């Protein structure tokens, strides 16, 4: 019996580890691009209660090189100094425009409505949707534009370097890379147009305005909190292509401001991702069996035979390998990698918490707003 358990743990750990390593060859940053002063770009930033981050985000965009730039910030009824900060920047730099969001219509989540408004306000042929907690390096926009052209896709998304402040963030946030690269075959994603293989990061999207309008814009995903998954799926459902790139050296992002913020933020997306009714059980089996069980088996070494212990050790090595590689490749926390099984347990707890809450009829909230009653 223990032999079967050890072998199962090895398989569950080895498959995502091997896929993670294989994906590293395909999940690459955009190459350096020739600077063009004529490339017109609209950078669109939805902002609600972003006082700590909005100034630095806009400043980083304004430092961009090689683009003819407009930066549009939509203040979505902020309850802090967000609008005042942007207004002060706009007074100094005419490339920045501040707009106030209309009232949130029924059936919309706040971010998707804000992005839909921004899409209509944009005047340039290339659109970059950027979260207010993202910072760009000066050549990021020109390189992302080059990737969009070279990929042949209509929507591309980049995963920035994730800055993790606090132990909980160091444990959980690096799992974004692990889940993406350990369970999505990127080479197949590029050759197969199925929406089920679509993936993205809601922090950073790049698209052409014509493609955006053709697929219906953010109105196509109006009720969701999880645009990272839903927007690429909507593009593919409309017959348009999507792709991914590594934005580690192009952008940084600190998603959450403390443990409570992190728990709430991940919970709001969970029921549209791993915490969905159809995914919660298989996700739990795969993640617990491949990332937590190997350590549990090794800790029971006296009860294992030599062969069983060898299988358990191999499983533990496979479980840790992607996280240790991520420390170097994506500048992730070493402490978080060492405590990888603990991080996975916390991630699973978030998924089950969100699943149970949804089953009891509770709706997720974010920044003072509940999720729409129905999500698409």
C-alpha positions, 0 to 999 in steps of 0.5 A, a space after each residue: 500500500 505504501 509503495 502505491 502511495 509513494 509511486 502516486 506522489 512521485 507521478 503527481 510531483 514529476 509531471 508538473 515539474 517536467 512540464 514546468 522545466 519544458 515550459 521555460 524554453 517557451 515562456 520567454 521575455 520579449 527580445 530587445 526591440 528597436 526604438 520607434 518614436 512613432 509607435 502610438 500606444 494607449 496605456 489604460 489604468 483602472 484605479 479604485 483606492 490606489 493612493 499608495 501605488 498610482 503615482 509610481 505606476 503612472 511615473 513608470 509609464 511616463 518614463 517609457 522610451 520609443 512610444 507616442 504615448 497617452 496614459 488614461 487613468 479612470 478613477 473608479 469612485 476612489 475613497 482616497 487621494 487617488 484622483 488628486 495624485 493623478 490630477 497633479 501629474 496630469 497638470 505637469 504632463 499633457 500625456 496623462 488624462 484623468 477621467 471619472 468612472 460612470 456609475 457601475 451598471 447592474 451585472 458588471 464587476 468594477 474592474 471590467 466596467 472601468 476597463 470597458 470605459 477606458 477602451 472607449 476613451 483610448 485613441 491609439 491603435 495599441 492598448 495596454 491595460 495595466 493594473 495600478 500596482 504595476 511598474 514598467 521599465 522604460 523599454 517595456 512598452 516597445 518590447 511588448 508591442 514587438 512581441 504582439 507583432 511577432 506572436 501573431 496573436 490578438 491579445 498577449 499577456 505578461 506575468 510581471 515579477 511579483 514583489 512579495 511583502 510579508 511571509 504569507 505573500 512569500 509562501 503563496 504568490 510564487 505559486 502563480 508561476 508554479 500553477 501556470 508553468 506546471 499545468 499549462 503546456 505553453 507549446 500546445 497553447 500556442 498551436 491549439 486555439 481552444 478557449 480552455 487552453 487560454 491563460 493570462 495575467 490580469 495585471 498586464 494585457 496588450 492588444 490592438 484596438 481593432 481586435 479588442 472591439 471585434 471581440 466585444 471588449 470587456 463587456 464580454 466578461 462584464 461579471 467576472 472578477 477573474 479577467 486573467 482567465 476570462 479575457 483570453 478565453 473571450 478572445 479565443 471564443 471570438 476566433 482571435 489568438 492569445 499568447 503569453 510572455 515572461 515580463 519578469 524583466 519588464 515589470 514589477 507588481 506588488 499585488 496586495 498590501 498585507 495578509 488580509 488583503 491577500 486572502 481577500 484578493 485570492 478568494 475573490 478569484 478562487 471560484 472562477 479558478 481552482 476553487 470552481 466546483 468542477 476543479 476543486 477536487 482534482 486540483 486538491 488531489 494533484 496539488 496535495 498529492 504532488 506537493 505536500 504528500 512527498 514531504 509527509 512520506 519522507 518524514 515517515 522514513 522509518 516506516 518506509 522500505 528502502 524502495 519506498 523511501 527512494 520513491 518518496 525522496 524523488 517525489 520530494 525533489 520533483 516537488 521542490 525543483 520548480 520552486 527552486 528554479 523559480 527563485 533564480 529565474 523569476 526572483 522569487 523568495 527562497 524562504 517561500 520555496 523552502 516552505 513550498 508545501 506550506 504555501 500549497 496548503 494555504 493555497 488549497 485552504 483559500 480555494 476551499 474557503 471560497 468554494 464553501 462560501 459560494 456553496 452557502 450563497 455568499 458573494 465575494 467582495 473586492 474594494 467594497 463591492 460585491 461580485 455580480 449575482 451571476 458570473 459568465 
